[in-house]
Amino acid sequence: MKMAKRRVGTLVLLTLCGGLVVAEMAMLSAAQVGGSSTPTISTNQYLNLMAHRCNNLNALAQLLEDAQYTYLPMLPPTADMSMTAPGSLTPFNFTNLPAGFDLTLLTSAQIHGVSVYPLTIAQDPTTRDTVFLNSNGDVLYTMPPPTGYDPVAWLLNWRPNWGASLTAANTNAWLAQHDPARIQISLRLIAMDDVVPFLLVAAEAQQEAQQQSSMMQTFGETNPPAYTPPDTLAILSISMDTNGANLTVGYNVSYAGYHHFILAISDLLATNWVPLGNDLDIAGQNPYGWTDTTVTNADQRFYRALAVDPLADSDNNGLPDWWEMKYFGHLTGTDQYADANSNGVSNLSEYLLGHNPLAVVAPDPNAALALQVYTPLYQTPQ
């Protein structure tokens, strides 16, 4: 039996399962963990990997639920869109497998000379069973849902404010758009006894790579590959430091004269993208860098880059899209006749005058009053 496949997207997820394993450390020799032999593995390397360990299928099933909580806000609410969340290399105690688990179908791959076992965990959208599959989509084991499990109740427990939009008539359609079964997770299991051999071979490979890199530097082979602009617009990298989130954005040369923005949001199920990098000056920079100084390590934030044609006016209101985005946070829908800053000048006039439509300028009591008198012209009736 195979699980049906939907359209799939991928994002990166770091998962934890179980705690730090101090007892197993006692079995490692000093030479294996930072001792005198070469290569060595550090205590942190071992503990970081073992922090992901799972002792049974219930612990693996919990990883799926954790992924559902994490990824549903990132997945567009479309019934046929699903996502496979890539999990970490997971040490697993194979002696705790239940009797019905079909080991004959378990596939393996070799990494650093050690067997790892690809495993996908999914939720059956009809029965709500948790299903464990091999790399070919064959079912290895099926775990029934907890007693009384209801996906609608699960979602409302997670997002209580969604209940206001639910009726008896739209529940099925609503669930299809937000079904937690649209999220599955892909893992690579490694036997507990293979963790140390795996890390030793990985350390040796890393040592060889460092030696080769050192040789390349010795012979002057240090030039990085030439930068190739993307076909359209792309966020090339993102990293965190004490200043905030540092983004690097590349763009096709055809977008050099466009207005560039960086938008952010904390929940992809929402629609209120906020322009944080606002009408950026990128002249002569491709790629260009930008730092979000408002984000912290505790925040969840998603970014997208936007390039707007300076001549585009999608709603034909006389206000260019880039101008509406810069001052009002959206490309269309601004009332050109409204007066956003209540200064007696319409938004359209502010644009034509080159003014900021949101700026509030206090009147100068010492300024001279200038009056301009216009005399209407009348045509003498014939």
C-alpha positions in Angstrom: 0.0 0.0 0.0 1.3 3.5 -0.9 0.2 6.9 0.3 -1.3 9.3 -2.3 1.0 12.2 -3.1 0.0 15.9 -3.3 2.0 18.9 -4.5 4.9 19.3 -2.1 7.0 22.1 -0.9 9.9 22.0 1.5 11.2 24.3 4.3 13.9 23.7 6.9 13.0 22.6 10.4 15.3 21.8 13.3 13.7 19.3 15.6 14.5 18.0 19.0 13.4 14.7 20.5 14.6 13.6 24.0 17.1 15.2 26.3 20.9 15.1 26.5 22.3 11.7 27.1 24.9 11.8 29.7 24.9 8.1 30.6 26.0 7.0 27.1 29.0 9.4 27.3 30.5 7.2 29.9 30.9 4.5 27.3 33.1 6.7 25.1 36.9 6.6 25.5 38.9 9.8 26.0 40.4 9.2 22.6 37.0 9.1 20.9 35.9 12.3 22.6 38.5 15.0 22.3 41.4 12.8 23.3 44.8 12.4 21.8 44.0 10.2 18.7 43.2 11.7 15.3 40.5 12.3 14.2 38.4 13.0 17.3 34.8 14.0 18.0 33.9 16.6 20.6 31.5 16.1 23.4 29.3 18.7 21.9 29.1 16.9 18.6 27.9 13.7 20.3 25.5 15.5 22.6 24.0 17.6 19.8 23.2 14.5 17.7 22.0 12.5 20.7 19.6 15.3 21.7 17.5 14.3 18.7 17.2 10.6 19.7 13.9 8.9 19.9 13.3 5.7 21.9 10.1 4.5 20.2 7.4 5.3 17.6 5.4 7.5 19.9 8.4 9.8 20.1 8.7 9.8 16.3 4.9 10.5 16.0 5.4 13.5 18.3 7.9 14.9 15.8 5.1 14.9 13.2 2.8 16.8 15.5 5.6 19.3 16.3 6.1 19.8 12.5 2.4 20.4 12.0 2.3 23.1 14.6 5.4 24.7 13.1 4.6 24.5 9.4 0.9 25.1 9.1 1.4 28.9 9.5 3.9 28.7 6.6 1.7 26.6 4.2 -0.8 28.5 2.0 -4.4 27.5 2.9 -5.0 25.5 -0.3 -6.4 22.0 -0.1 -4.1 20.4 -2.6 -0.9 21.9 -1.2 1.1 19.8 1.2 4.6 20.0 2.7 7.3 17.5 3.7 9.3 19.0 6.5 12.9 17.6 6.5 13.9 16.4 9.9 17.3 15.8 11.4 19.4 12.7 11.6 17.7 10.9 14.4 19.3 8.2 16.7 16.7 5.6 17.2 16.3 2.5 19.4 15.3 -0.2 16.9 14.8 -2.7 19.7 11.7 -0.9 20.8 9.8 -1.4 17.4 6.4 -2.9 17.8 5.7 -6.4 16.5 3.7 -5.2 13.6 6.4 -3.0 12.2 7.5 -4.4 8.7 11.3 -4.4 8.9 11.5 -6.3 5.6 10.4 -3.1 3.8 12.8 -0.8 5.7 15.2 0.7 3.2 18.7 1.9 4.0 21.4 4.2 2.6 25.1 4.5 3.5 26.4 7.7 4.9 30.1 7.8 6.0 29.9 4.0 5.8 27.1 3.7 8.3 23.5 2.6 7.5 20.8 5.2 7.9 17.1 4.5 7.3 14.9 7.1 5.5 11.5 7.4 7.1 8.5 9.5 6.3 5.8 10.1 8.9 2.4 11.2 7.7 -1.2 11.5 8.9 -3.9 9.7 6.9 -6.5 12.4 6.2 -9.4 9.9 6.3 -8.6 7.6 9.2 -6.3 10.1 11.1 -3.8 7.2 11.6 -0.1 8.1 11.9 1.5 6.2 9.0 5.3 5.3 8.8 6.6 4.9 5.3 9.9 3.9 3.7 11.7 5.9 0.9 9.5 4.2 -1.7 6.2 5.1 -0.1 5.5 1.7 1.3 3.7 1.5 4.6 5.8 0.1 7.4 3.4 0.6 10.3 0.1 2.3 11.1 -0.6 3.9 14.5 -4.2 4.7 15.4 -5.0 8.2 16.5 -5.4 9.0 20.2 -8.9 8.2 21.5 -11.3 11.0 20.7 -8.9 12.8 18.3 -10.8 15.4 16.2 -8.7 17.5 13.7 -11.2 20.4 13.9 -10.8 20.5 17.7 -7.0 20.2 17.3 -7.0 23.2 15.1 -9.3 25.3 17.3 -7.2 24.4 20.3 -4.2 25.8 18.4 -6.0 28.8 16.9 -9.1 29.6 19.0 -9.9 32.7 17.1 -10.7 30.6 14.0 -13.9 29.3 15.6 -15.8 32.5 14.7 -15.6 31.7 11.0 -16.9 28.1 11.4 -20.4 27.0 10.6 -21.9 23.5 10.0 -22.0 24.2 6.3 -18.3 25.3 5.8 -16.5 23.0 8.3 -15.4 20.4 5.7 -14.1 23.1 3.3 -12.4 24.9 6.1 -10.7 21.8 7.3 -9.5 20.9 3.8 -7.7 24.2 3.7 -6.1 23.9 7.1 -5.9 20.1 7.6 -2.8 19.1 9.7 -2.6 16.0 7.5 -1.1 18.3 4.8 2.1 18.3 6.8 4.4 15.3 6.9 8.0 14.9 8.0 11.0 13.1 6.5 13.7 11.7 8.8 16.9 9.6 8.6 17.1 7.1 11.4 20.4 5.8 12.7 20.9 3.0 15.2 22.1 4.2 18.7 25.2 1.9 18.4 26.2 3.6 15.1 26.3 7.1 16.4 30.0 7.1 17.5 31.3 5.3 14.3 29.3 7.8 12.2 30.7 10.8 14.0 34.3 9.5 13.8 34.1 9.0 10.0 32.4 12.4 9.6 35.3 13.9 11.6 37.8 12.3 9.4 36.1 13.5 6.3 36.0 17.0 7.7 39.7 16.9 8.6 40.5 15.8 5.0 38.4 18.7 3.6 40.2 21.2 5.8 43.6 19.9 4.7 42.5 20.2 1.0 41.3 23.7 1.7 44.6 24.6 3.3 46.5 23.3 0.3 44.3 25.3 -2.1 45.1 28.4 -0.1 48.8 27.6 -0.2 48.7 27.5 -4.0 46.6 30.6 -4.3 43.4 28.9 -5.2 41.2 31.1 -3.0 39.0 33.0 -5.5 35.3 32.4 -4.9 33.1 31.6 -7.8 31.8 34.5 -9.8 28.4 35.8 -8.8 25.6 35.2 -11.3 22.4 37.3 -10.8 19.2 35.3 -10.5 16.6 35.1 -13.3 14.2 37.3 -11.3 14.6 38.3 -7.6 15.8 36.1 -4.8 16.8 36.3 -1.1 20.2 34.5 -1.4 21.1 34.2 2.3 20.0 35.2 5.8 21.9 35.1 9.0 21.5 36.4 12.6 24.0 38.4 14.6 23.8 40.9 17.4 22.6 43.6 14.9 19.6 41.5 13.8 18.7 39.5 10.7 21.1 40.1 7.7 19.6 39.4 4.3 21.4 39.3 1.0 19.2 39.9 -2.1 20.1 39.3 -5.7 18.1 40.5 -8.7 18.1 40.3 -12.5 19.7 43.3 -14.1 16.4 44.2 -15.7 15.2 45.2 -12.1 18.0 47.7 -11.6 15.7 50.7 -12.1 12.9 49.3 -10.0 11.9 50.3 -6.4 13.0 47.6 -4.0 11.4 46.6 -0.7 11.8 43.9 2.0 8.5 42.7 3.5 8.1 40.7 6.6 5.3 38.7 8.4 5.2 36.4 11.4 2.5 34.1 10.2 2.0 33.0 6.5 -1.7 32.4 7.2 -2.1 36.1 7.6 -1.9 38.7 4.8 -0.5 41.8 6.5 3.0 41.8 5.0 4.8 44.8 6.4 7.5 46.7 4.4 10.5 47.0 6.7 13.1 47.7 4.1 11.3 50.5 2.4 12.2 51.8 -1.1 15.8 50.8 -0.6 18.7 52.6 -2.3 20.5 49.7 -4.1 22.2 51.8 -6.8 25.3 49.9 -8.0 24.7 47.0 -5.6 23.9 43.5 -6.9 23.5 41.6 -4.7 22.6 44.1 -2.0 22.5 43.6 1.8 19.9 44.7 4.3 19.6 44.2 8.1 16.3 43.9 10.0 17.3 45.5 13.3 13.9 44.9 14.8 14.0 41.1 15.0 15.4 39.0 17.8 16.3 35.3 18.2 12.9 34.8 19.9 10.9 36.0 16.9 9.5 33.9 14.1 9.6 36.0 11.0 9.4 35.4 7.2 10.7 37.7 4.5 10.2 38.4 0.9 11.8 40.7 -1.5 9.8 42.9 -3.8 10.8 44.9 -6.9 8.2 47.3 -8.3 8.1 48.9 -11.7 8.3 52.7 -11.3 5.6 53.1 -14.0 3.2 50.5 -12.6 -0.2 51.8 -11.4 -2.3 48.6 -11.0 -5.5 50.2 -9.8 -5.3 53.3 -12.2 -5.7 55.7 -9.3 -2.9 58.0 -10.4 -0.7 56.8 -7.6 2.2 54.5 -8.7 2.3 51.1 -7.0 5.8 51.8 -5.5 4.5 55.0 -3.9 1.5 53.3 -2.3 3.8 50.6 -1.0 6.3 53.0 0.4 3.8 55.2 2.3 0.8 52.9 2.8 2.2 49.4 2.9 0.3 48.0 -0.1 0.5 48.2 -3.8 -3.1 49.2 -4.5 -6.3 50.5 -2.9 -5.2 53.9 -1.6 -7.8 56.6 -2.0 -6.2 59.2 -4.1 -8.6 61.9 -3.0 -8.3 61.2 0.8 -6.1 63.4 3.0 -3.9 61.0 5.0 -2.2 63.6 7.1 -5.2 66.0 7.3 -3.3 69.0 6.0 -5.8 69.9 3.4 -3.9 68.3 0.5 -5.1 65.1 -1.1 -2.9 62.0 -1.5 -2.8 62.5 -5.2 -1.6 66.1 -4.8 1.0 65.1 -2.3 2.4 62.6 -4.8 2.4 65.2 -7.7 4.1 67.7 -5.4 6.7 65.1 -4.2 5.6 65.3 -0.6 5.3 62.7 2.1 1.5 62.1 2.5 1.9 61.0 6.1 4.1 63.8 7.4 2.4 66.2 9.7 4.0 69.7 9.4 3.2 72.1 12.2 2.3 75.6 10.9 4.8 78.3 11.4 3.1 81.2 13.2 5.8 83.6 12.0 5.5 82.8 8.3 4.1 85.4 6.1 0.7 84.8 4.6 0.8 84.7 0.9 -2.5 85.0 -1.0 -3.0 84.3 -4.7 -6.1 85.8 -6.3 -7.5 84.2 -9.4 -9.9 86.2 -11.6 -12.2 84.0 -13.6 -12.6 84.8 -17.3 -16.0 85.2 -18.7 -17.0 84.9 -22.3 -19.4 87.6 -23.5 -22.5 85.9 -24.8 -23.0 86.4 -28.5 
